Amino acid sequence: MSKYSPLSRYLSNLPLDLQETTLNFEKIEMIIDDRLPASASRLPQWWENEEDGNHVQAHSWMNAGWIMGKVDQNAKWVRFIRISR
């Protein structure tokens, strides 16, 4: 189980008619019950959508049927968009 599995469950459990959701970093930390790494606030690549590779955070939202649509690292929020599979 990944540190980000709770985020995957959270996104999976959102109502199916909800097509996007914006979460601030603090809310994500509450969901995962842990702090985000410093790179989440500094590196845009941390938030990239990735199906292959080792970025477990991206796998958590993509496996739940979402992609990262926009991130504002200064304001500390991320918008996820539901994808159809």
PDB file of N, CA, C and O in Angstrom:
ATOM      1  N   MET A   1       0.840  -1.173   0.000  1.00  0.00           N
ATOM      2  CA  MET A   1       0.000   0.000   0.000  1.00  0.00           C
ATOM      3  C   MET A   1       0.890   1.243   0.000  1.00  0.00           C
ATOM      4  O   MET A   1       1.864   1.321   0.749  1.00  0.00           O
ATOM      5  N   SER A   2       0.555   2.180  -0.821  1.00  0.00           N
ATOM      6  CA  SER A   2       1.314   3.414  -0.979  1.00  0.00           C
ATOM      7  C   SER A   2       0.872   4.467   0.037  1.00  0.00           C
ATOM      8  O   SER A   2      -0.261   4.450   0.518  1.00  0.00           O
ATOM      9  N   LYS A   3       1.765   5.360   0.346  1.00  0.00           N
ATOM     10  CA  LYS A   3       1.444   6.505   1.197  1.00  0.00           C
ATOM     11  C   LYS A   3       0.252   7.281   0.635  1.00  0.00           C
ATOM     12  O   LYS A   3      -0.498   7.909   1.382  1.00  0.00           O
ATOM     13  N   TYR A   4       0.087   7.230  -0.697  1.00  0.00           N
ATOM     14  CA  TYR A   4      -0.955   8.004  -1.366  1.00  0.00           C
ATOM     15  C   TYR A   4      -2.226   7.214  -1.645  1.00  0.00           C
ATOM     16  O   TYR A   4      -3.131   7.716  -2.312  1.00  0.00           O
ATOM     17  N   SER A   5      -2.305   5.992  -1.148  1.00  0.00           N
ATOM     18  CA  SER A   5      -3.529   5.193  -1.307  1.00  0.00           C
ATOM     19  C   SER A   5      -4.760   5.884  -0.737  1.00  0.00           C
ATOM     20  O   SER A   5      -5.827   5.803  -1.345  1.00  0.00           O
ATOM     21  N   PRO A   6      -4.659   6.562   0.406  1.00  0.00           N
ATOM     22  CA  PRO A   6      -5.845   7.278   0.905  1.00  0.00           C
ATOM     23  C   PRO A   6      -6.331   8.362  -0.058  1.00  0.00           C
ATOM     24  O   PRO A   6      -7.533   8.618  -0.136  1.00  0.00           O
ATOM     25  N   LEU A   7      -5.422   8.999  -0.787  1.00  0.00           N
ATOM     26  CA  LEU A   7      -5.822   9.992  -1.779  1.00  0.00           C
ATOM     27  C   LEU A   7      -6.569   9.314  -2.918  1.00  0.00           C
ATOM     28  O   LEU A   7      -7.567   9.842  -3.410  1.00  0.00           O
ATOM     29  N   SER A   8      -6.099   8.168  -3.330  1.00  0.00           N
ATOM     30  CA  SER A   8      -6.770   7.402  -4.374  1.00  0.00           C
ATOM     31  C   SER A   8      -8.190   7.030  -3.933  1.00  0.00           C
ATOM     32  O   SER A   8      -9.137   7.171  -4.707  1.00  0.00           O
ATOM     33  N   ARG A   9      -8.338   6.559  -2.700  1.00  0.00           N
ATOM     34  CA  ARG A   9      -9.663   6.202  -2.171  1.00  0.00           C
ATOM     35  C   ARG A   9     -10.560   7.439  -2.092  1.00  0.00           C
ATOM     36  O   ARG A   9     -11.738   7.380  -2.444  1.00  0.00           O
ATOM     37  N   TYR A  10     -10.007   8.543  -1.638  1.00  0.00           N
ATOM     38  CA  TYR A  10     -10.774   9.787  -1.525  1.00  0.00           C
ATOM     39  C   TYR A  10     -11.332  10.183  -2.893  1.00  0.00           C
ATOM     40  O   TYR A  10     -12.523  10.463  -3.027  1.00  0.00           O
ATOM     41  N   LEU A  11     -10.474  10.204  -3.895  1.00  0.00           N
ATOM     42  CA  LEU A  11     -10.913  10.603  -5.233  1.00  0.00           C
ATOM     43  C   LEU A  11     -11.902   9.593  -5.814  1.00  0.00           C
ATOM     44  O   LEU A  11     -12.870   9.981  -6.468  1.00  0.00           O
ATOM     45  N   SER A  12     -11.670   8.325  -5.583  1.00  0.00           N
ATOM     46  CA  SER A  12     -12.574   7.279  -6.081  1.00  0.00           C
ATOM     47  C   SER A  12     -13.967   7.396  -5.488  1.00  0.00           C
ATOM     48  O   SER A  12     -14.953   7.039  -6.132  1.00  0.00           O
ATOM     49  N   ASN A  13     -14.046   7.887  -4.281  1.00  0.00           N
ATOM     50  CA  ASN A  13     -15.325   7.964  -3.580  1.00  0.00           C
ATOM     51  C   ASN A  13     -16.095   9.255  -3.830  1.00  0.00           C
ATOM     52  O   ASN A  13     -17.195   9.430  -3.308  1.00  0.00           O
ATOM     53  N   LEU A  14     -15.527  10.158  -4.622  1.00  0.00           N
ATOM     54  CA  LEU A  14     -16.264  11.385  -4.940  1.00  0.00           C
ATOM     55  C   LEU A  14     -17.433  11.052  -5.864  1.00  0.00           C
ATOM     56  O   LEU A  14     -17.345  10.105  -6.646  1.00  0.00           O
ATOM     57  N   PRO A  15     -18.517  11.808  -5.790  1.00  0.00           N
ATOM     58  CA  PRO A  15     -19.685  11.531  -6.640  1.00  0.00           C
ATOM     59  C   PRO A  15     -19.303  11.477  -8.121  1.00  0.00           C
ATOM     60  O   PRO A  15     -18.492  12.273  -8.594  1.00  0.00           O
ATOM     61  N   LEU A  16     -19.892  10.540  -8.831  1.00  0.00           N
ATOM     62  CA  LEU A  16     -19.554  10.334 -10.241  1.00  0.00           C
ATOM     63  C   LEU A  16     -19.884  11.538 -11.114  1.00  0.00           C
ATOM     64  O   LEU A  16     -19.275  11.717 -12.168  1.00  0.00           O
ATOM     65  N   ASP A  17     -20.843  12.373 -10.691  1.00  0.00           N
ATOM     66  CA  ASP A  17     -21.180  13.537 -11.503  1.00  0.00           C
ATOM     67  C   ASP A  17     -20.220  14.709 -11.278  1.00  0.00           C
ATOM     68  O   ASP A  17     -20.307  15.721 -11.974  1.00  0.00           O
ATOM     69  N   LEU A  18     -19.311  14.580 -10.318  1.00  0.00           N
ATOM     70  CA  LEU A  18     -18.308  15.613 -10.070  1.00  0.00           C
ATOM     71  C   LEU A  18     -17.172  15.436 -11.071  1.00  0.00           C
ATOM     72  O   LEU A  18     -16.495  14.408 -11.062  1.00  0.00           O
ATOM     73  N   GLN A  19     -16.962  16.411 -11.919  1.00  0.00           N
ATOM     74  CA  GLN A  19     -15.972  16.297 -12.988  1.00  0.00           C
ATOM     75  C   GLN A  19     -14.615  16.898 -12.647  1.00  0.00           C
ATOM     76  O   GLN A  19     -13.621  16.594 -13.306  1.00  0.00           O
ATOM     77  N   GLU A  20     -14.563  17.745 -11.626  1.00  0.00           N
ATOM     78  CA  GLU A  20     -13.282  18.273 -11.170  1.00  0.00           C
ATOM     79  C   GLU A  20     -13.383  18.614  -9.698  1.00  0.00           C
ATOM     80  O   GLU A  20     -14.462  18.870  -9.164  1.00  0.00           O
ATOM     81  N   THR A  21     -12.226  18.610  -9.061  1.00  0.00           N
ATOM     82  CA  THR A  21     -12.153  18.984  -7.656  1.00  0.00           C
ATOM     83  C   THR A  21     -10.816  19.659  -7.411  1.00  0.00           C
ATOM     84  O   THR A  21      -9.796  19.272  -7.980  1.00  0.00           O
ATOM     85  N   THR A  22     -10.834  20.657  -6.570  1.00  0.00           N
ATOM     86  CA  THR A  22      -9.615  21.366  -6.212  1.00  0.00           C
ATOM     87  C   THR A  22      -9.341  21.125  -4.738  1.00  0.00           C
ATOM     88  O   THR A  22     -10.200  21.343  -3.884  1.00  0.00           O
ATOM     89  N   LEU A  23      -8.137  20.676  -4.461  1.00  0.00           N
ATOM     90  CA  LEU A  23      -7.724  20.398  -3.092  1.00  0.00           C
ATOM     91  C   LEU A  23      -6.502  21.237  -2.762  1.00  0.00           C
ATOM     92  O   LEU A  23      -5.572  21.326  -3.564  1.00  0.00           O
ATOM     93  N   ASN A  24      -6.498  21.850  -1.587  1.00  0.00           N
ATOM     94  CA  ASN A  24      -5.267  22.523  -1.194  1.00  0.00           C
ATOM     95  C   ASN A  24      -4.312  21.484  -0.599  1.00  0.00           C
ATOM     96  O   ASN A  24      -4.728  20.393  -0.212  1.00  0.00           O
ATOM     97  N   PHE A  25      -3.056  21.833  -0.535  1.00  0.00           N
ATOM     98  CA  PHE A  25      -2.050  20.879  -0.076  1.00  0.00           C
ATOM     99  C   PHE A  25      -2.346  20.416   1.350  1.00  0.00           C
ATOM    100  O   PHE A  25      -2.112  19.256   1.690  1.00  0.00           O
ATOM    101  N   GLU A  26      -2.858  21.319   2.178  1.00  0.00           N
ATOM    102  CA  GLU A  26      -3.182  20.957   3.547  1.00  0.00           C
ATOM    103  C   GLU A  26      -4.260  19.873   3.593  1.00  0.00           C
ATOM    104  O   GLU A  26      -4.173  18.951   4.404  1.00  0.00           O
ATOM    105  N   LYS A  27      -5.265  19.975   2.739  1.00  0.00           N
ATOM    106  CA  LYS A  27      -6.315  18.947   2.675  1.00  0.00           C
ATOM    107  C   LYS A  27      -5.726  17.607   2.240  1.00  0.00           C
ATOM    108  O   LYS A  27      -6.076  16.565   2.795  1.00  0.00           O
ATOM    109  N   ILE A  28      -4.838  17.631   1.255  1.00  0.00           N
ATOM    110  CA  ILE A  28      -4.197  16.386   0.808  1.00  0.00           C
ATOM    111  C   ILE A  28      -3.404  15.772   1.957  1.00  0.00           C
ATOM    112  O   ILE A  28      -3.430  14.557   2.150  1.00  0.00           O
ATOM    113  N   GLU A  29      -2.703  16.603   2.716  1.00  0.00           N
ATOM    114  CA  GLU A  29      -1.950  16.085   3.860  1.00  0.00           C
ATOM    115  C   GLU A  29      -2.881  15.479   4.904  1.00  0.00           C
ATOM    116  O   GLU A  29      -2.532  14.487   5.544  1.00  0.00           O
ATOM    117  N   MET A  30      -4.049  16.061   5.080  1.00  0.00           N
ATOM    118  CA  MET A  30      -5.028  15.478   6.002  1.00  0.00           C
ATOM    119  C   MET A  30      -5.516  14.130   5.470  1.00  0.00           C
ATOM    120  O   MET A  30      -5.678  13.180   6.236  1.00  0.00           O
ATOM    121  N   ILE A  31      -5.746  14.049   4.171  1.00  0.00           N
ATOM    122  CA  ILE A  31      -6.239  12.809   3.558  1.00  0.00           C
ATOM    123  C   ILE A  31      -5.217  11.695   3.710  1.00  0.00           C
ATOM    124  O   ILE A  31      -5.569  10.571   4.068  1.00  0.00           O
ATOM    125  N   ILE A  32      -3.947  11.999   3.438  1.00  0.00           N
ATOM    126  CA  ILE A  32      -2.903  10.963   3.480  1.00  0.00           C
ATOM    127  C   ILE A  32      -2.320  10.790   4.887  1.00  0.00           C
ATOM    128  O   ILE A  32      -1.524   9.884   5.134  1.00  0.00           O
ATOM    129  N   ASP A  33      -2.731  11.675   5.804  1.00  0.00           N
ATOM    130  CA  ASP A  33      -2.236  11.645   7.184  1.00  0.00           C
ATOM    131  C   ASP A  33      -0.710  11.697   7.225  1.00  0.00           C
ATOM    132  O   ASP A  33      -0.060  10.960   7.966  1.00  0.00           O
ATOM    133  N   ASP A  34      -0.170  12.581   6.415  1.00  0.00           N
ATOM    134  CA  ASP A  34       1.287  12.752   6.350  1.00  0.00           C
ATOM    135  C   ASP A  34       1.559  14.049   5.599  1.00  0.00           C
ATOM    136  O   ASP A  34       0.674  14.592   4.937  1.00  0.00           O
ATOM    137  N   ARG A  35       2.762  14.530   5.707  1.00  0.00           N
ATOM    138  CA  ARG A  35       3.152  15.741   4.994  1.00  0.00           C
ATOM    139  C   ARG A  35       3.520  15.402   3.555  1.00  0.00           C
ATOM    140  O   ARG A  35       4.044  14.324   3.272  1.00  0.00           O
ATOM    141  N   LEU A  36       3.242  16.325   2.662  1.00  0.00           N
ATOM    142  CA  LEU A  36       3.739  16.205   1.295  1.00  0.00           C
ATOM    143  C   LEU A  36       5.224  16.515   1.310  1.00  0.00           C
ATOM    144  O   LEU A  36       5.679  17.294   2.147  1.00  0.00           O
ATOM    145  N   PRO A  37       5.987  15.924   0.405  1.00  0.00           N
ATOM    146  CA  PRO A  37       7.409  16.242   0.359  1.00  0.00           C
ATOM    147  C   PRO A  37       7.622  17.680  -0.120  1.00  0.00           C
ATOM    148  O   PRO A  37       6.752  18.256  -0.773  1.00  0.00           O
ATOM    149  N   ALA A  38       8.761  18.244   0.202  1.00  0.00           N
ATOM    150  CA  ALA A  38       9.083  19.611  -0.214  1.00  0.00           C
ATOM    151  C   ALA A  38       9.010  19.765  -1.725  1.00  0.00           C
ATOM    152  O   ALA A  38       8.673  20.839  -2.224  1.00  0.00           O
ATOM    153  N   SER A  39       9.320  18.710  -2.451  1.00  0.00           N
ATOM    154  CA  SER A  39       9.296  18.773  -3.920  1.00  0.00           C
ATOM    155  C   SER A  39       7.894  19.044  -4.456  1.00  0.00           C
ATOM    156  O   SER A  39       7.759  19.552  -5.570  1.00  0.00           O
ATOM    157  N   ALA A  40       6.854  18.722  -3.702  1.00  0.00           N
ATOM    158  CA  ALA A  40       5.483  19.003  -4.143  1.00  0.00           C
ATOM    159  C   ALA A  40       5.241  20.508  -4.231  1.00  0.00           C
ATOM    160  O   ALA A  40       4.414  20.958  -5.024  1.00  0.00           O
ATOM    161  N   SER A  41       5.944  21.271  -3.436  1.00  0.00           N
ATOM    162  CA  SER A  41       5.802  22.726  -3.455  1.00  0.00           C
ATOM    163  C   SER A  41       6.795  23.407  -4.384  1.00  0.00           C
ATOM    164  O   SER A  41       6.618  24.574  -4.733  1.00  0.00           O
ATOM    165  N   ARG A  42       7.839  22.688  -4.788  1.00  0.00           N
ATOM    166  CA  ARG A  42       8.911  23.295  -5.580  1.00  0.00           C
ATOM    167  C   ARG A  42       8.959  22.849  -7.033  1.00  0.00           C
ATOM    168  O   ARG A  42       9.258  23.648  -7.921  1.00  0.00           O
ATOM    169  N   LEU A  43       8.669  21.594  -7.277  1.00  0.00           N
ATOM    170  CA  LEU A  43       8.881  21.024  -8.606  1.00  0.00           C
ATOM    171  C   LEU A  43       7.560  20.717  -9.309  1.00  0.00           C
ATOM    172  O   LEU A  43       6.802  19.864  -8.848  1.00  0.00           O
ATOM    173  N   PRO A  44       7.277  21.400 -10.417  1.00  0.00           N
ATOM    174  CA  PRO A  44       6.047  21.096 -11.154  1.00  0.00           C
ATOM    175  C   PRO A  44       5.990  19.631 -11.594  1.00  0.00           C
ATOM    176  O   PRO A  44       4.903  19.065 -11.716  1.00  0.00           O
ATOM    177  N   GLN A  45       7.135  19.023 -11.829  1.00  0.00           N
ATOM    178  CA  GLN A  45       7.183  17.620 -12.276  1.00  0.00           C
ATOM    179  C   GLN A  45       6.567  16.667 -11.251  1.00  0.00           C
ATOM    180  O   GLN A  45       6.090  15.591 -11.611  1.00  0.00           O
ATOM    181  N   TRP A  46       6.576  17.056  -9.990  1.00  0.00           N
ATOM    182  CA  TRP A  46       6.025  16.188  -8.958  1.00  0.00           C
ATOM    183  C   TRP A  46       4.551  15.919  -9.215  1.00  0.00           C
ATOM    184  O   TRP A  46       4.034  14.864  -8.848  1.00  0.00           O
ATOM    185  N   TRP A  47       3.875  16.871  -9.843  1.00  0.00           N
ATOM    186  CA  TRP A  47       2.438  16.773 -10.080  1.00  0.00           C
ATOM    187  C   TRP A  47       2.093  16.242 -11.466  1.00  0.00           C
ATOM    188  O   TRP A  47       0.914  16.150 -11.806  1.00  0.00           O
ATOM    189  N   GLU A  48       3.083  15.895 -12.269  1.00  0.00           N
ATOM    190  CA  GLU A  48       2.796  15.419 -13.625  1.00  0.00           C
ATOM    191  C   GLU A  48       2.028  14.103 -13.588  1.00  0.00           C
ATOM    192  O   GLU A  48       2.228  13.265 -12.708  1.00  0.00           O
ATOM    193  N   ASN A  49       1.151  13.950 -14.561  1.00  0.00           N
ATOM    194  CA  ASN A  49       0.408  12.698 -14.726  1.00  0.00           C
ATOM    195  C   ASN A  49       1.350  11.678 -15.343  1.00  0.00           C
ATOM    196  O   ASN A  49       1.996  11.945 -16.356  1.00  0.00           O
ATOM    197  N   GLU A  50       1.422  10.518 -14.729  1.00  0.00           N
ATOM    198  CA  GLU A  50       2.368   9.496 -15.189  1.00  0.00           C
ATOM    199  C   GLU A  50       1.757   8.122 -14.980  1.00  0.00           C
ATOM    200  O   GLU A  50       1.472   7.726 -13.849  1.00  0.00           O
ATOM    201  N   GLU A  51       1.560   7.407 -16.058  1.00  0.00           N
ATOM    202  CA  GLU A  51       1.027   6.045 -15.926  1.00  0.00           C
ATOM    203  C   GLU A  51       2.136   5.029 -15.713  1.00  0.00           C
ATOM    204  O   GLU A  51       1.945   4.032 -15.017  1.00  0.00           O
ATOM    205  N   ASP A  52       3.285   5.277 -16.307  1.00  0.00           N
ATOM    206  CA  ASP A  52       4.436   4.391 -16.135  1.00  0.00           C
ATOM    207  C   ASP A  52       5.465   5.121 -15.282  1.00  0.00           C
ATOM    208  O   ASP A  52       5.469   6.350 -15.222  1.00  0.00           O
ATOM    209  N   GLY A  53       6.306   4.389 -14.647  1.00  0.00           N
ATOM    210  CA  GLY A  53       7.348   5.015 -13.846  1.00  0.00           C
ATOM    211  C   GLY A  53       7.118   4.814 -12.361  1.00  0.00           C
ATOM    212  O   GLY A  53       6.280   4.018 -11.936  1.00  0.00           O
ATOM    213  N   ASN A  54       7.881   5.557 -11.593  1.00  0.00           N
ATOM    214  CA  ASN A  54       7.928   5.331 -10.148  1.00  0.00           C
ATOM    215  C   ASN A  54       7.227   6.386  -9.314  1.00  0.00           C
ATOM    216  O   ASN A  54       7.345   6.370  -8.089  1.00  0.00           O
ATOM    217  N   HIS A  55       6.512   7.289  -9.930  1.00  0.00           N
ATOM    218  CA  HIS A  55       5.853   8.348  -9.166  1.00  0.00           C
ATOM    219  C   HIS A  55       4.511   7.848  -8.632  1.00  0.00           C
ATOM    220  O   HIS A  55       3.476   7.968  -9.288  1.00  0.00           O
ATOM    221  N   VAL A  56       4.557   7.286  -7.430  1.00  0.00           N
ATOM    222  CA  VAL A  56       3.368   6.661  -6.846  1.00  0.00           C
ATOM    223  C   VAL A  56       2.247   7.665  -6.611  1.00  0.00           C
ATOM    224  O   VAL A  56       1.071   7.300  -6.623  1.00  0.00           O
ATOM    225  N   GLN A  57       2.607   8.932  -6.398  1.00  0.00           N
ATOM    226  CA  GLN A  57       1.566   9.931  -6.183  1.00  0.00           C
ATOM    227  C   GLN A  57       0.698  10.071  -7.430  1.00  0.00           C
ATOM    228  O   GLN A  57      -0.525  10.161  -7.322  1.00  0.00           O
ATOM    229  N   ALA A  58       1.318  10.091  -8.614  1.00  0.00           N
ATOM    230  CA  ALA A  58       0.558  10.202  -9.864  1.00  0.00           C
ATOM    231  C   ALA A  58      -0.290   8.954 -10.087  1.00  0.00           C
ATOM    232  O   ALA A  58      -1.422   9.047 -10.562  1.00  0.00           O
ATOM    233  N   HIS A  59       0.247   7.808  -9.751  1.00  0.00           N
ATOM    234  CA  HIS A  59      -0.519   6.572  -9.904  1.00  0.00           C
ATOM    235  C   HIS A  59      -1.761   6.612  -9.027  1.00  0.00           C
ATOM    236  O   HIS A  59      -2.803   6.071  -9.398  1.00  0.00           O
ATOM    237  N   SER A  60      -1.656   7.251  -7.864  1.00  0.00           N
ATOM    238  CA  SER A  60      -2.803   7.274  -6.951  1.00  0.00           C
ATOM    239  C   SER A  60      -3.989   8.004  -7.558  1.00  0.00           C
ATOM    240  O   SER A  60      -5.120   7.532  -7.440  1.00  0.00           O
ATOM    241  N   TRP A  61      -3.765   9.145  -8.205  1.00  0.00           N
ATOM    242  CA  TRP A  61      -4.927   9.851  -8.769  1.00  0.00           C
ATOM    243  C   TRP A  61      -5.319   9.289 -10.119  1.00  0.00           C
ATOM    244  O   TRP A  61      -6.502   9.279 -10.460  1.00  0.00           O
ATOM    245  N   MET A  62      -4.353   8.820 -10.897  1.00  0.00           N
ATOM    246  CA  MET A  62      -4.702   8.284 -12.215  1.00  0.00           C
ATOM    247  C   MET A  62      -5.427   6.946 -12.103  1.00  0.00           C
ATOM    248  O   MET A  62      -6.360   6.686 -12.864  1.00  0.00           O
ATOM    249  N   ASN A  63      -5.017   6.101 -11.174  1.00  0.00           N
ATOM    250  CA  ASN A  63      -5.707   4.828 -10.971  1.00  0.00           C
ATOM    251  C   ASN A  63      -7.129   5.030 -10.458  1.00  0.00           C
ATOM    252  O   ASN A  63      -7.988   4.165 -10.626  1.00  0.00           O
ATOM    253  N   ALA A  64      -7.368   6.173  -9.835  1.00  0.00           N
ATOM    254  CA  ALA A  64      -8.716   6.495  -9.347  1.00  0.00           C
ATOM    255  C   ALA A  64      -9.575   7.127 -10.436  1.00  0.00           C
ATOM    256  O   ALA A  64     -10.753   7.403 -10.210  1.00  0.00           O
ATOM    257  N   GLY A  65      -8.993   7.362 -11.627  1.00  0.00           N
ATOM    258  CA  GLY A  65      -9.758   7.925 -12.739  1.00  0.00           C
ATOM    259  C   GLY A  65      -9.671   9.439 -12.856  1.00  0.00           C
ATOM    260  O   GLY A  65     -10.568  10.072 -13.413  1.00  0.00           O
ATOM    261  N   TRP A  66      -8.592  10.024 -12.331  1.00  0.00           N
ATOM    262  CA  TRP A  66      -8.405  11.469 -12.357  1.00  0.00           C
ATOM    263  C   TRP A  66      -7.044  11.802 -12.953  1.00  0.00           C
ATOM    264  O   TRP A  66      -6.130  10.977 -12.940  1.00  0.00           O
ATOM    265  N   ILE A  67      -6.918  13.007 -13.470  1.00  0.00           N
ATOM    266  CA  ILE A  67      -5.621  13.543 -13.870  1.00  0.00           C
ATOM    267  C   ILE A  67      -5.441  14.888 -13.170  1.00  0.00           C
ATOM    268  O   ILE A  67      -6.410  15.531 -12.765  1.00  0.00           O
ATOM    269  N   MET A  68      -4.195  15.292 -13.039  1.00  0.00           N
ATOM    270  CA  MET A  68      -3.910  16.613 -12.520  1.00  0.00           C
ATOM    271  C   MET A  68      -4.152  17.584 -13.663  1.00  0.00           C
ATOM    272  O   MET A  68      -3.554  17.459 -14.732  1.00  0.00           O
ATOM    273  N   GLY A  69      -5.026  18.547 -13.437  1.00  0.00           N
ATOM    274  CA  GLY A  69      -5.349  19.523 -14.466  1.00  0.00           C
ATOM    275  C   GLY A  69      -4.548  20.800 -14.338  1.00  0.00           C
ATOM    276  O   GLY A  69      -4.120  21.383 -15.335  1.00  0.00           O
ATOM    277  N   LYS A  70      -4.347  21.233 -13.096  1.00  0.00           N
ATOM    278  CA  LYS A  70      -3.603  22.472 -12.854  1.00  0.00           C
ATOM    279  C   LYS A  70      -3.115  22.448 -11.415  1.00  0.00           C
ATOM    280  O   LYS A  70      -3.796  21.962 -10.512  1.00  0.00           O
ATOM    281  N   VAL A  71      -1.933  22.980 -11.232  1.00  0.00           N
ATOM    282  CA  VAL A  71      -1.397  23.109  -9.884  1.00  0.00           C
ATOM    283  C   VAL A  71      -0.872  24.527  -9.714  1.00  0.00           C
ATOM    284  O   VAL A  71      -0.274  25.090 -10.632  1.00  0.00           O
ATOM    285  N   ASP A  72      -1.096  25.097  -8.544  1.00  0.00           N
ATOM    286  CA  ASP A  72      -0.530  26.395  -8.192  1.00  0.00           C
ATOM    287  C   ASP A  72       0.315  26.167  -6.939  1.00  0.00           C
ATOM    288  O   ASP A  72      -0.200  26.109  -5.823  1.00  0.00           O
ATOM    289  N   GLN A  73       1.605  26.041  -7.150  1.00  0.00           N
ATOM    290  CA  GLN A  73       2.489  25.715  -6.037  1.00  0.00           C
ATOM    291  C   GLN A  73       2.671  26.891  -5.082  1.00  0.00           C
ATOM    292  O   GLN A  73       2.970  26.687  -3.906  1.00  0.00           O
ATOM    293  N   ASN A  74       2.496  28.103  -5.565  1.00  0.00           N
ATOM    294  CA  ASN A  74       2.592  29.263  -4.669  1.00  0.00           C
ATOM    295  C   ASN A  74       1.382  29.342  -3.745  1.00  0.00           C
ATOM    296  O   ASN A  74       1.523  29.580  -2.546  1.00  0.00           O
ATOM    297  N   ALA A  75       0.199  29.141  -4.304  1.00  0.00           N
ATOM    298  CA  ALA A  75      -1.037  29.161  -3.506  1.00  0.00           C
ATOM    299  C   ALA A  75      -1.300  27.812  -2.841  1.00  0.00           C
ATOM    300  O   ALA A  75      -2.173  27.697  -1.981  1.00  0.00           O
ATOM    301  N   LYS A  76      -0.544  26.795  -3.242  1.00  0.00           N
ATOM    302  CA  LYS A  76      -0.611  25.450  -2.653  1.00  0.00           C
ATOM    303  C   LYS A  76      -1.954  24.769  -2.856  1.00  0.00           C
ATOM    304  O   LYS A  76      -2.610  24.368  -1.895  1.00  0.00           O
ATOM    305  N   TRP A  77      -2.362  24.640  -4.128  1.00  0.00           N
ATOM    306  CA  TRP A  77      -3.559  23.868  -4.460  1.00  0.00           C
ATOM    307  C   TRP A  77      -3.353  23.140  -5.780  1.00  0.00           C
ATOM    308  O   TRP A  77      -2.505  23.505  -6.595  1.00  0.00           O
ATOM    309  N   VAL A  78      -4.151  22.108  -5.960  1.00  0.00           N
ATOM    310  CA  VAL A  78      -4.110  21.318  -7.196  1.00  0.00           C
ATOM    311  C   VAL A  78      -5.541  21.016  -7.615  1.00  0.00           C
ATOM    312  O   VAL A  78      -6.399  20.734  -6.778  1.00  0.00           O
ATOM    313  N   ARG A  79      -5.789  21.077  -8.918  1.00  0.00           N
ATOM    314  CA  ARG A  79      -7.104  20.753  -9.477  1.00  0.00           C
ATOM    315  C   ARG A  79      -6.995  19.415 -10.192  1.00  0.00           C
ATOM    316  O   ARG A  79      -6.145  19.229 -11.063  1.00  0.00           O
ATOM    317  N   PHE A  80      -7.854  18.498  -9.819  1.00  0.00           N
ATOM    318  CA  PHE A  80      -7.931  17.193 -10.470  1.00  0.00           C
ATOM    319  C   PHE A  80      -9.155  17.173 -11.368  1.00  0.00           C
ATOM    320  O   PHE A  80     -10.200  17.721 -11.018  1.00  0.00           O
ATOM    321  N   ILE A  81      -9.026  16.545 -12.517  1.00  0.00           N
ATOM    322  CA  ILE A  81     -10.109  16.429 -13.499  1.00  0.00           C
ATOM    323  C   ILE A  81     -10.387  14.945 -13.716  1.00  0.00           C
ATOM    324  O   ILE A  81      -9.475  14.145 -13.928  1.00  0.00           O
ATOM    325  N   ARG A  82     -11.668  14.603 -13.658  1.00  0.00           N
ATOM    326  CA  ARG A  82     -12.053  13.198 -13.863  1.00  0.00           C
ATOM    327  C   ARG A  82     -11.892  12.828 -15.338  1.00  0.00           C
ATOM    328  O   ARG A  82     -12.253  13.592 -16.233  1.00  0.00           O
ATOM    329  N   ILE A  83     -11.345  11.648 -15.562  1.00  0.00           N
ATOM    330  CA  ILE A  83     -11.212  11.131 -16.930  1.00  0.00           C
ATOM    331  C   ILE A  83     -12.121   9.931 -17.069  1.00  0.00           C
ATOM    332  O   ILE A  83     -12.394   9.227 -16.097  1.00  0.00           O
ATOM    333  N   SER A  84     -12.579   9.704 -18.265  1.00  0.00           N
ATOM    334  CA  SER A  84     -13.413   8.520 -18.492  1.00  0.00           C
ATOM    335  C   SER A  84     -12.517   7.396 -18.981  1.00  0.00           C
ATOM    336  O   SER A  84     -11.633   7.603 -19.812  1.00  0.00           O
ATOM    337  N   ARG A  85     -12.753   6.233 -18.466  1.00  0.00           N
ATOM    338  CA  ARG A  85     -11.949   5.052 -18.838  1.00  0.00           C
ATOM    339  C   ARG A  85     -12.860   3.985 -19.348  1.00  0.00           C
ATOM    340  O   ARG A  85     -12.399   2.905 -19.717  1.00  0.00           O
TER     341      ARG A  85
END
